[in-house]
């Protein structure tokens, strides 16, 4: 490569660099790029922080509909208090870990906000009237995603079947594990009261 070619390339590179930083009518492209990048980082950080806040137990039970009903039931469950001291919160069961699936779930939750504003279940009586329908919706979701959130903590491979009661061992080791059955097929009404009687349609 000749000295002329090298000089031309250096000149082109210098011209590109100058045009990047050269002021436009008001701002240089570089300043716009940096300010835009910082604004994007701040927006993304704020958005992600708020989304994580909506996964906390405190947020989930901040409305009286949840605090007076399912939260009280959950506090009596093994997911709230157990010998190993491991506590599972609402989002562990109801919100995916994967970011894309989590975002989809948060968008779906806008329907819950809409019904909060409508007062669909704003009394214990209204809640009980809808309990079966709400439970069936959650069960269907869990069945569709193969109990994805349950499997974040539970796996057949990690189970000490010999420590289970004989009837549980029979069902888990000999029936459920071989076919990798989804958890919700058998485990309903664990963290919340089972909705009886069936809903009226």
Steps between C-alpha positions, in 0.01 A plus 500: 500500500648835396545802724230678298250219576585510869463879506163479324372242751621709793336806347171313453512372856572850634213643293259238636614570857462877450153463349397289799603773744443800274211709629177480305255788531511457879669174603762262370405145410732383777320704764161376377629141507638531855195681641264256326698205635492635854127568475447144374701351787309708757163409346590130479632495856188671632269273302677183613513618864126568500427165336703322769319699770169364367636150577534564874266352757429848635377619160290189437307534825475879495137490384240385751357243256821298526590593858166385644465177302779308330778657709341373822474150349856511372628584851361166618675305223832318485615750240490776764648317799672160507777310682767600246422872527461548124223748418335512159327828415218572255726575203688170542181316405325753278775685308750336261874543558581537130499872418290479182239274660501727805430805284211317330359408843524863615311613189232240573481637855360824360169308482523450876555875548192563282288272719643664812371834370161342418474353851439149363620328819519788747307321776558154651159393367582608144838329527344172614251524215789518252746271682434192286531694176822669612647168618414323176671775303820458706482120475459517122802730472710267714396201295579679173850595613568155653504645854804708402502706820463190723795339321721798585520343847371143467634222281441126491875443475563676833224324694594258778206271435599271790430787743144550373193341651415172329193628313687814386797290392272270302349790310819702454762234428294241316231706329595867459879488454511244217267713287645833627148600600431869547472591868160666475336173390503389865600801709214747519401690811851489649564868570136612482164360600361253248201662329197299598223481386559513123423830333161568346523589130 
